[in-house]
Structure formats: C-alpha cells, structure tokens
Amino acid sequence: MNVINTNIAAIRATNASTSASAMLGTAMERLSTGKRINSAKD
C-alpha cells in the first residue's frame, strides 16, 4: 500500500501567498501610474 504524505496547510499557505502577491502587484501598478486603467484586462 502506498502512502502519500502531503502538508495541506502548507499548500493552502502557498496558494494564499501567491494570490496575495498577485493582488499586491496589481495594486502597486495602479499606485505607481496613478491611473485606474493600466492594462486591457482592467
């Protein structure tokens, strides 16, 4: 029988950190340009 050990808490923390970093990047881009629309996806 194979046993796979995973650290679910670490995976969730990594996902949360990645998401927070992406949102921070967007916020910094908006602050640095002073504009509401900085890219086509806005």
C-alpha positions as CSV (number, residue, x, y, z in Angstrom):
1,M,0.0,0.0,0.0
2,N,1.4,3.4,-1.0
3,V,1.1,6.3,1.4
4,I,1.4,9.9,0.1
5,N,2.1,12.4,2.7
6,T,1.0,15.9,2.0
7,N,1.0,19.0,4.1
8,I,-2.4,20.6,3.3
9,A,-1.7,23.6,5.5
10,A,1.5,24.3,3.6
11,I,-0.3,24.0,0.2
12,R,-3.0,26.4,1.3
13,A,-0.5,28.9,2.7
14,T,1.4,28.8,-0.6
15,N,-1.7,29.4,-2.6
16,A,-2.7,32.3,-0.3
17,S,0.7,33.8,-0.7
18,T,0.7,33.5,-4.4
19,S,-2.7,35.1,-4.6
20,A,-1.7,37.9,-2.2
21,S,1.4,38.6,-4.3
22,A,-0.6,38.9,-7.5
23,M,-3.0,41.3,-5.9
24,L,-0.2,43.3,-4.4
25,G,1.4,43.6,-7.9
26,T,-1.8,44.9,-9.3
27,A,-2.2,47.4,-6.5
28,M,1.4,48.6,-6.9
29,E,1.0,49.0,-10.7
30,R,-2.1,51.2,-10.1
31,L,-0.4,53.3,-7.4
32,S,2.7,53.8,-9.5
33,T,0.9,55.0,-12.6
34,G,-1.9,56.9,-10.8
35,K,-4.4,55.5,-13.3
36,R,-7.3,53.3,-12.9
37,I,-6.9,51.5,-16.2
38,N,-3.4,50.2,-16.7
39,S,-4.0,47.2,-19.0
40,A,-6.6,45.8,-21.3
41,K,-8.0,43.5,-18.6
42,D,-8.9,46.4,-16.3
